[in-house]
Amino acid sequence: MSLHRLPDGRVIEIKDNLGDQELIALQNHLAELYPGYYTPYIEEVERTYLHAIKIFRKYSMKLLSM
């Protein structure tokens, strides 16, 4: 376990064995409480050539159907 001091002076104890989802929830909660100090978790978007083709096809089909 580790102790972390928050911007308002309080201390929280964080378990060492938290899972990814628990850590994301903690980060998002701290970002809500202290928006000037913490940022919410933003999942990285897969940016590959195949992904770009899928996006292009999706929006081109929408434009053609108008």
Buried (B, 14 or more C-beta within 10 A) or exposed (E): EEEEEEEEEEEEEEEEEEEEEEEBEBBBEBBEEEEEEBEEEEEEEEEEEEEEEEEEEEEEEEEEEE
